Amino acid sequence: MPRPSRLPGPRCAPGVAAAGPRGAGDAGPFPKRGCAALSLRQEGRRGHGKGLPGRERPMAHTRVAGPSPGAARRSWGRRLLSPRGSGEDGGDFVGAAGIPVKERVKVSQNWRHGRCRRETVLKWKCNLMPWMELDGEYLYLSQAENIQAYHLCAEGTGLQRHPQAIFSGHQEDVCRFVLVNPHIVSGGGDGSIVLHKIHGSYSVKFSAHEQEVNCVDFQGGLIVSGSRDRTAKVWSLSAGRVGQCLHTVQTEDRVWSIAISPLLSSFVTGTACCGHISPLRIWDLESGQLLTCLGTDFHRGAGVLDVFYETPSLLLSCGYDTYIRYWDIRTSTRKCVQEWEEPHDSALYCIRSDKNHMIASGSSYYGVVRLWDKRQTQCLQSFHLSSPTSSPVYCLRFSTTHLYAALASALHVLDFTAS
């Protein structure tokens, strides 16, 4: 991936003026609706909440016992990192991930047994709620009101400590963002959505919600956003209609997470579950109408903090009720097909899947990252990244060889290439 054209230095995009003192211009907490010049303003930090006291074939609900833990670990490691399409002569053969087969076998064993080198690659002074995306040679990390692009070292030894690009535009902290080449779409605490073109100076900002934009997703020329103001919205990015709201969905609850189906026909919202409505609902992308609710036995306060589509019909969710749930909407929308409980009764802030057997989750206390096998009920490995000071894992991402976890004041990496 070529370097982004924006270089470190001024903390504003080219052609964008930095904002004056608080209250200057249109820099209020809820800017006037419509496109506006991008600006930058330091804002207060947000705190974090506290947790409450297979594949394509349809599956029935189960808390499957599966094979023995040892056998599952062996099979899971092979499936996770096995080279695809490799020949019999594996000595110098390089697999899909660009790693020789012998090295991939060692890495798979390290994942299976939890052997890794831990490193804190970035630290910052203020407690934040960072979000993160991986893209080839770059890691994109939100820090306060900016999104910074860090170059990953070719030797797998971490990342360069100084960002190679900074994407600005929000007046308050970035809540979440998505990376869909060649664009970054972010939602912020100022109620706005900002669209950046990664390899150029093009940026657009528009006022989206009356309160903070907690979550966004972007696919097929459409943005969906969810907010604390109890609405989800669908936005157009087509020529001449950039920033135009196509639908406003009244969710009747605060929206914490959102995701567009890979078929681009619907989107799912995860809400705070403060009423008697299911916190997981699927909406039609074209009309904005409710299609279905997922689950019937959520307890009040069991808000859904993260959702992840594996396929158009398979979906993962997690949140305050300490469970990871796996949904197959072809079999039943009333009950998930599998579920796993966080063993220390902590809220789960984020999840990620390799779309095969592996799930990684981030907990609300002591920076706990857990690795799960879908065929087992207990987690396979756990890593405590924040001790003695407690911090949630706000976001995690992984590649074939590394796992990155963003905590309140640091970015940690687990390197599974270590001997």
C-alpha positions as CSV (number, residue, x, y, z in Angstrom):
1,M,0.0,0.0,0.0
2,P,1.5,3.3,-1.0
3,R,2.0,6.0,1.6
4,P,-1.0,8.3,2.2
5,S,-0.4,11.6,0.6
6,R,-0.9,13.4,3.9
7,L,2.2,13.8,6.0
8,P,2.7,14.4,9.7
9,G,3.0,18.0,10.8
10,P,0.0,20.2,10.9
11,R,-2.9,18.4,12.6
12,C,-5.4,19.5,9.9
13,A,-6.0,18.1,6.5
14,P,-4.6,20.2,3.6
15,G,-6.8,23.1,2.8
16,V,-8.6,22.8,6.2
17,A,-8.2,25.6,8.7
18,A,-7.8,24.8,12.4
19,A,-10.6,26.0,14.6
20,G,-10.3,28.9,17.0
21,P,-11.2,28.8,20.6
22,R,-14.2,26.9,21.9
23,G,-17.4,28.4,20.5
24,A,-15.8,30.1,17.6
25,G,-17.4,29.8,14.2
26,D,-19.7,26.8,13.7
27,A,-17.7,24.7,16.2
28,G,-20.6,24.2,18.6
29,P,-21.4,20.7,19.8
30,F,-24.1,20.3,17.2
31,P,-22.9,22.1,14.0
32,K,-25.5,23.3,11.6
33,R,-26.8,20.6,9.3
34,G,-25.1,20.3,6.0
35,C,-21.5,20.1,4.7
36,A,-19.0,22.3,6.5
37,A,-15.3,23.1,6.4
38,L,-13.4,20.8,8.6
39,S,-12.0,22.1,11.9
40,L,-10.1,20.8,14.9
41,R,-10.8,21.4,18.6
42,Q,-9.6,19.8,21.7
43,E,-12.5,18.4,23.7
44,G,-13.0,16.6,27.0
45,R,-12.6,12.9,27.3
46,R,-15.3,10.4,27.6
47,G,-15.5,7.8,30.4
48,H,-16.3,4.1,30.0
49,G,-19.2,2.1,31.3
50,K,-19.3,-0.8,33.7
51,G,-20.6,-4.2,32.9
52,L,-23.8,-5.4,34.5
53,P,-24.0,-7.6,37.9
54,G,-20.7,-23.2,11.5
55,R,-20.4,-21.9,8.8
56,E,-22.8,-21.6,5.9
57,R,-25.0,-24.5,6.8
58,P,-27.8,-23.6,9.2
59,M,-27.2,-24.7,12.8
60,A,-29.4,-25.6,15.7
61,H,-28.8,-23.9,19.1
62,T,-26.1,-25.6,21.1
63,R,-23.5,-25.1,23.7
64,V,-21.6,-27.8,22.0
65,A,-19.2,-29.9,23.9
66,G,-17.2,-30.9,20.8
67,P,-13.9,-32.7,20.9
68,S,-11.6,-32.6,23.9
69,P,-9.9,-29.3,24.6
70,G,-6.5,-30.6,23.5
71,A,-7.8,-31.9,20.2
72,A,-9.7,-28.7,19.6
73,R,-6.6,-26.6,20.2
74,R,-4.7,-28.7,17.8
75,S,-7.4,-28.6,15.1
76,W,-8.1,-24.9,15.7
77,G,-4.4,-24.0,15.3
78,R,-4.1,-25.9,12.1
79,R,-7.3,-24.3,10.6
80,L,-6.4,-20.8,11.8
81,L,-3.1,-20.6,10.1
82,S,-2.8,-23.6,7.7
83,P,-1.5,-22.5,4.2
84,R,-4.1,-22.6,1.5
85,G,-3.2,-24.4,-1.7
86,S,0.2,-25.4,-0.5
87,G,2.1,-28.1,-2.3
88,E,3.7,-31.2,-0.8
89,D,7.1,-29.6,-0.9
90,G,6.5,-27.1,1.8
91,G,10.1,-26.1,2.5
92,D,10.3,-22.8,0.7
93,F,6.7,-22.6,-0.3
94,V,5.1,-19.2,0.6
95,G,1.4,-19.4,1.6
96,A,-1.4,-16.9,1.1
97,A,-0.2,-14.7,4.0
98,G,3.3,-14.4,2.4
99,I,4.9,-16.6,5.2
100,P,6.8,-19.8,4.5
101,V,5.0,-23.0,5.5
102,K,7.5,-23.9,8.2
103,E,7.0,-20.5,9.8
104,R,3.3,-20.7,9.6
105,V,3.3,-24.1,11.4
106,K,5.3,-22.5,14.2
107,V,3.0,-19.5,14.4
108,S,-0.1,-21.8,14.5
109,Q,1.4,-23.6,17.5
110,N,2.1,-20.3,19.2
111,W,-1.5,-19.2,18.9
112,R,-2.7,-22.6,20.1
113,H,-0.6,-22.6,23.2
114,G,-0.7,-18.8,23.9
115,R,3.0,-18.3,23.2
116,C,3.7,-14.7,22.2
117,R,5.8,-11.7,22.8
118,R,3.9,-8.9,24.4
119,E,4.7,-5.3,23.8
120,T,3.2,-1.9,24.5
121,V,3.9,0.0,21.2
122,L,2.1,3.3,22.0
123,K,1.1,5.2,25.1
124,W,-0.8,8.4,25.7
125,K,-1.5,10.4,28.8
126,C,-5.3,10.9,28.8
127,N,-7.7,8.0,29.1
128,L,-9.5,7.6,25.8
129,M,-11.9,5.2,24.0
130,P,-9.8,4.4,20.9
131,W,-10.9,2.5,17.8
132,M,-8.7,0.8,15.3
133,E,-8.5,-0.7,11.8
134,L,-5.8,-2.7,10.0
135,D,-5.1,-2.2,6.4
136,G,-2.0,-4.0,4.9
137,E,1.1,-2.1,6.0
138,Y,-0.8,0.5,8.1
139,L,-2.7,0.6,11.4
140,Y,-5.3,3.3,11.8
141,L,-6.0,4.4,15.4
142,S,-8.4,7.0,16.7
143,Q,-6.9,9.2,19.4
144,A,-9.2,11.9,20.8
145,E,-10.6,13.9,17.8
146,N,-8.0,12.5,15.2
147,I,-7.4,9.3,13.3
148,Q,-3.7,8.5,12.9
149,A,-2.1,6.2,10.4
150,Y,1.0,4.2,11.7
151,H,3.2,2.2,9.4
152,L,3.7,-1.4,10.5
153,C,7.3,-2.5,10.5
154,A,8.1,-5.0,7.8
155,E,10.0,-7.2,10.2
156,G,6.9,-7.6,12.3
157,T,8.6,-5.8,15.2
158,G,5.8,-3.4,15.9
159,L,5.0,0.0,14.3
160,Q,6.7,3.3,13.8
161,R,6.1,5.5,16.8
162,H,5.2,8.6,14.7
163,P,2.1,8.7,12.5
164,Q,2.6,9.1,8.8
165,A,-0.8,10.7,8.3
166,I,-3.3,12.4,10.5
167,F,-7.0,12.7,9.6
168,S,-8.8,15.5,11.4
169,G,-12.3,17.0,11.3
170,H,-14.2,16.3,14.5
171,Q,-14.5,18.8,17.3
172,E,-14.9,16.0,19.9
173,D,-13.5,12.5,20.2
174,V,-13.9,10.0,17.4
175,C,-16.3,7.3,18.7
176,R,-15.8,4.8,15.9
177,F,-14.7,4.7,12.3
178,V,-14.5,2.3,9.4
179,L,-11.9,1.9,6.7
180,V,-13.2,1.0,3.2
181,N,-10.5,1.8,0.7
182,P,-10.0,4.4,-0.3
183,H,-12.1,6.1,2.4
184,I,-12.3,6.5,6.1
185,V,-15.7,7.3,7.6
186,S,-15.9,8.3,11.2
187,G,-18.5,9.3,13.7
188,G,-17.8,11.6,16.6
189,G,-19.0,13.0,19.9
190,D,-19.9,16.2,18.1
191,G,-22.7,14.5,16.3
192,S,-21.0,14.7,12.9
193,I,-19.8,12.2,10.3
194,V,-16.6,12.9,8.5
195,L,-15.5,11.2,5.2
196,H,-11.8,11.3,4.3
197,K,-10.2,10.1,1.1
198,I,-7.0,8.3,2.3
199,H,-4.7,9.1,-0.6
200,G,-5.8,12.7,-1.2
201,S,-7.0,15.9,0.5
202,Y,-10.7,15.4,-0.2
203,S,-12.8,15.5,3.0
204,V,-16.4,16.1,3.7
205,K,-18.1,16.7,7.0
206,F,-21.8,16.8,7.7
207,S,-24.0,17.1,10.8
208,A,-25.6,13.7,11.4
209,H,-27.2,13.4,14.8
210,E,-28.3,15.6,17.8
211,Q,-26.0,13.7,20.1
212,E,-22.8,11.7,19.7
213,V,-22.5,9.2,16.8
214,N,-21.6,6.0,18.6
215,C,-21.1,3.8,15.5
216,V,-20.9,3.9,11.8
217,D,-20.5,1.5,8.9
218,F,-19.9,2.1,5.2
219,Q,-20.5,-0.2,2.2
220,G,-21.8,0.2,-1.4
221,G,-21.9,4.0,-1.4
222,L,-24.1,4.1,1.8
223,I,-23.3,5.1,5.3
224,V,-25.3,3.9,8.3
225,S,-24.9,5.6,11.7
226,G,-26.2,5.1,15.2
227,S,-26.4,7.6,18.0
228,R,-27.2,8.2,21.6
229,D,-30.2,10.3,20.3
230,R,-32.1,7.0,19.8
231,T,-32.0,7.0,16.0
232,A,-30.1,5.2,13.2
233,K,-29.8,6.8,9.9
234,V,-28.9,5.9,6.3
235,W,-26.8,8.4,4.3
236,S,-26.0,8.7,0.6
237,L,-22.5,9.2,-0.8
238,S,-23.6,9.2,-4.5
239,A,-22.5,12.1,-6.7
240,G,-24.6,15.2,-5.9
241,R,-26.2,13.6,-2.8
242,V,-23.2,13.3,-0.4
243,G,-24.4,13.7,3.1
244,Q,-28.1,13.4,2.2
245,C,-30.1,11.4,4.8
246,L,-32.2,8.7,3.0
247,H,-33.9,7.2,6.1
248,T,-34.2,7.9,9.8
249,V,-35.0,4.9,12.0
250,Q,-36.5,5.5,15.4
251,T,-34.9,2.8,17.5
252,E,-36.4,4.1,20.8
253,D,-33.1,3.3,22.5
254,R,-29.5,4.4,22.4
255,V,-27.6,2.8,19.6
256,W,-24.1,1.4,20.5
257,S,-23.2,-0.7,17.5
258,I,-24.2,-1.1,13.8
259,A,-23.2,-3.2,10.8
260,I,-24.3,-3.5,7.1
261,S,-25.0,-7.0,5.8
262,P,-22.5,-8.2,3.2
263,L,-25.5,-8.4,0.7
264,L,-26.0,-4.7,1.2
265,S,-29.7,-5.4,1.7
266,S,-30.1,-4.8,5.4
267,F,-28.3,-3.5,8.5
268,V,-28.3,-4.6,12.2
269,T,-28.4,-2.3,15.2
270,G,-27.2,-3.1,18.7
271,T,-28.9,-0.9,21.4
272,A,-28.7,-0.3,25.1
273,C,-31.6,-2.5,26.0
274,C,-33.1,0.0,28.4
275,G,-36.7,-0.9,27.6
276,H,-38.6,-4.1,26.6
277,I,-37.4,-4.2,23.0
278,S,-34.8,-6.6,21.7
279,P,-31.4,-4.8,21.5
280,L,-30.6,-6.6,18.3
281,R,-32.8,-5.6,15.3
282,I,-32.3,-5.9,11.5
283,W,-33.6,-3.2,9.3
284,D,-34.1,-3.0,5.5
285,L,-31.4,-0.8,4.0
286,E,-33.6,0.5,1.1
287,S,-36.8,1.4,3.0
288,G,-35.6,1.7,6.6
289,Q,-38.3,-0.7,7.8
290,L,-37.8,-3.2,10.6
291,L,-37.3,-6.7,9.3
292,T,-36.8,-8.8,12.4
293,C,-35.7,-8.8,16.0
294,L,-33.0,-11.2,17.2
295,G,-33.5,-12.9,20.6
296,T,-36.3,-12.8,23.2
297,D,-34.6,-13.4,26.5
298,F,-32.3,-10.3,26.9
299,H,-32.3,-8.8,30.4
300,R,-32.8,-5.1,30.9
301,G,-29.5,-3.3,30.5
302,A,-28.0,-6.1,28.3
303,G,-26.8,-3.6,25.7
304,V,-25.0,-4.8,22.6
305,L,-21.6,-3.1,22.2
306,D,-20.3,-4.8,19.1
307,V,-21.7,-6.7,16.1
308,F,-19.8,-8.5,13.4
309,Y,-21.1,-10.1,10.2
310,E,-19.2,-13.3,9.1
311,T,-21.6,-14.0,6.2
312,P,-24.9,-12.5,5.1
313,S,-26.6,-14.9,7.5
314,L,-24.1,-15.5,10.3
315,L,-23.6,-12.8,12.9
316,L,-21.7,-12.4,16.2
317,S,-22.7,-10.0,19.0
318,C,-21.4,-9.1,22.5
319,G,-22.1,-6.6,25.2
320,Y,-22.9,-5.8,28.8
321,D,-24.5,-9.2,29.6
322,T,-21.1,-10.9,29.4
323,Y,-22.1,-13.3,26.5
324,I,-20.8,-13.7,23.0
325,R,-23.8,-14.9,20.8
326,Y,-23.6,-16.5,17.4
327,W,-26.7,-16.0,15.2
328,D,-27.9,-17.9,12.1
329,I,-30.8,-15.9,10.8
330,R,-31.8,-18.7,8.4
331,T,-32.7,-21.1,11.2
332,S,-34.2,-18.9,14.0
333,T,-34.3,-15.2,15.0
334,R,-35.6,-16.1,18.4
335,K,-32.5,-17.8,19.8
336,C,-28.9,-17.8,18.9
337,V,-27.3,-21.0,17.7
338,Q,-24.3,-20.8,20.1
339,E,-23.2,-18.7,23.0
340,W,-20.2,-18.3,25.2
341,E,-20.0,-16.6,28.6
342,E,-17.1,-14.5,29.8
343,P,-15.8,-16.5,32.8
344,H,-15.1,-13.4,35.0
345,D,-18.6,-11.9,34.5
346,S,-17.2,-8.9,32.7
347,A,-18.9,-6.9,30.0
348,L,-17.5,-7.6,26.5
349,Y,-16.6,-4.4,24.6
350,C,-15.5,-5.9,21.3
351,I,-15.3,-9.1,19.2
352,R,-13.6,-10.2,16.0
353,S,-13.6,-13.5,14.1
354,D,-11.5,-15.1,11.4
355,K,-14.7,-16.3,9.8
356,N,-13.7,-19.9,10.5
357,H,-13.4,-21.2,14.1
358,M,-11.6,-18.4,16.0
359,I,-13.2,-15.6,17.9
360,A,-11.2,-12.9,19.9
361,S,-13.0,-10.8,22.5
362,G,-12.0,-7.8,24.6
363,S,-13.3,-7.5,28.2
364,S,-14.2,-4.5,30.4
365,Y,-11.6,-5.1,33.1
366,Y,-7.8,-5.4,33.3
367,G,-7.4,-5.5,29.5
368,V,-8.4,-9.1,29.2
369,V,-8.3,-10.5,25.7
370,R,-9.6,-14.0,25.2
371,L,-9.4,-16.5,22.3
372,W,-12.3,-18.8,21.7
373,D,-13.0,-21.9,19.5
374,K,-16.6,-22.1,18.3
375,R,-16.6,-25.8,18.9
376,Q,-15.8,-25.4,22.6
377,T,-17.7,-23.7,25.5
378,Q,-14.6,-22.5,27.4
379,C,-12.0,-20.0,26.1
380,L,-8.8,-21.4,24.8
381,Q,-6.4,-18.7,25.9
382,S,-6.6,-15.4,27.8
383,F,-4.1,-12.5,28.1
384,H,-4.2,-9.8,30.8
385,L,-2.8,-6.6,29.2
386,S,-3.6,-4.0,31.8
387,S,-2.3,-4.6,35.3
388,P,-2.5,-3.3,38.0
389,T,-4.6,-0.5,36.5
390,S,-7.8,-1.7,35.1
391,S,-8.9,-0.8,31.5
392,P,-11.4,-2.2,29.0
393,V,-10.2,-3.5,25.7
394,Y,-12.1,-1.0,23.5
395,C,-11.0,-2.5,20.2
396,L,-9.0,-5.4,18.9
397,R,-7.8,-6.5,15.4
398,F,-5.6,-9.4,14.3
399,S,-3.6,-10.6,11.4
400,T,-2.1,-14.0,10.8
401,T,0.8,-13.3,13.1
402,H,-0.2,-10.4,15.4
403,L,-3.1,-9.3,17.6
404,Y,-3.5,-5.6,18.4
405,A,-5.5,-4.4,21.4
406,A,-6.4,-0.8,22.1
407,L,-6.9,0.1,25.8
408,A,-7.7,3.4,27.5
409,S,-4.1,4.7,27.5
410,A,-2.1,2.3,25.4
411,L,-1.9,0.1,22.3
412,H,-0.7,-3.4,22.9
413,V,0.5,-6.0,20.4
414,L,0.8,-9.8,20.8
415,D,3.5,-11.2,18.4
416,F,2.9,-14.9,17.8
417,T,6.0,-15.2,15.7
418,A,8.2,-15.3,18.8
419,S,10.0,-18.6,19.5
